[in-house]
Amino acid sequence: MIIVKLDKIQEGEYQATSPACPACGVSKQLVLSGQEVFAYHQGYPTQEVLGRFDAETREKFITGFCGDHWEEAFYGRKVWN
């Protein structure tokens, strides 16, 4: 799991930024709790750190690919130029 930027919003809340999608350059930002940030720094699996988010969001923080571009990269389905 990769967080490229982590900013404290307020006590117990942090804004996490994903890697940019290699195809379109778009990043995703999430608000994480202090417990989730702690789990990330302890090396917990992505499923535990981002368990409350959907699979596409978790994947964004693993590979950087957004949903459409992930489909093409890993399944060969052409969805972008």
C-alpha positions as CSV (number, residue, x, y, z in Angstrom):
1,M,0.0,0.0,0.0
2,I,1.3,3.4,-0.9
3,I,0.3,6.8,0.5
4,V,2.3,9.5,-1.3
5,K,1.2,12.3,1.0
6,L,-0.3,12.3,4.4
7,D,-1.6,15.6,6.0
8,K,-3.1,16.1,9.4
9,I,-6.5,17.7,9.2
10,Q,-7.2,17.8,12.9
11,E,-6.6,15.6,15.8
12,G,-7.4,12.0,14.8
13,E,-8.1,12.9,11.1
14,Y,-5.6,12.7,8.2
15,Q,-5.9,13.3,4.5
16,A,-4.1,10.5,2.5
17,T,-3.2,10.9,-1.2
18,S,-2.8,7.9,-3.5
19,P,-0.2,7.5,-6.2
20,A,-1.2,9.1,-9.5
21,C,-2.7,6.8,-12.1
22,P,0.0,5.9,-14.6
23,A,-2.5,6.4,-17.5
24,C,-4.4,9.6,-16.6
25,G,-2.4,11.1,-13.7
26,V,-5.4,11.4,-11.3
27,S,-4.8,10.8,-7.6
28,K,-7.4,10.0,-5.0
29,Q,-7.7,11.6,-1.5
30,L,-9.3,10.0,1.5
31,V,-9.8,11.0,5.1
32,L,-8.3,8.4,7.4
33,S,-8.7,8.0,11.2
34,G,-5.7,8.0,13.5
35,Q,-6.2,4.3,14.0
36,E,-6.0,3.7,10.2
37,V,-2.8,5.8,9.9
38,F,-1.3,3.9,12.8
39,A,-2.2,0.5,11.1
40,Y,-0.6,1.8,7.9
41,H,2.6,2.7,9.6
42,Q,2.7,-0.7,11.4
43,G,2.5,-2.5,8.0
44,Y,-1.0,-3.9,8.3
45,P,-2.5,-5.2,5.0
46,T,-4.4,-2.8,2.9
47,Q,-7.7,-4.6,3.5
48,E,-7.3,-3.8,7.2
49,V,-6.2,-0.2,6.8
50,L,-8.7,0.7,4.2
51,G,-11.3,-2.0,5.0
52,R,-14.2,0.5,5.1
53,F,-13.6,1.6,1.5
54,D,-14.6,-0.2,-1.7
55,A,-12.2,-2.5,-3.6
56,E,-11.6,0.1,-6.3
57,T,-10.4,2.7,-3.7
58,R,-8.1,0.1,-2.0
59,E,-6.6,-0.8,-5.4
60,K,-5.9,2.9,-6.1
61,F,-3.6,2.9,-3.0
62,I,-2.0,-0.4,-4.1
63,T,-1.2,0.1,-7.8
64,G,-2.2,3.7,-8.4
65,F,-4.5,2.7,-11.3
66,C,-8.0,4.2,-11.3
67,G,-10.8,1.7,-12.0
68,D,-11.1,2.1,-15.7
69,H,-7.4,2.0,-16.4
70,W,-6.9,-0.9,-14.0
71,E,-9.3,-2.9,-16.2
72,E,-7.2,-2.3,-19.2
73,A,-3.8,-2.8,-17.5
74,F,-4.7,-6.2,-15.9
75,Y,-7.5,-7.5,-18.2
76,G,-6.6,-6.0,-21.6
77,R,-9.9,-4.2,-21.9
78,K,-9.3,-1.1,-24.0
79,V,-10.9,1.9,-22.1
80,W,-8.4,4.7,-22.8
81,N,-6.1,6.0,-25.5
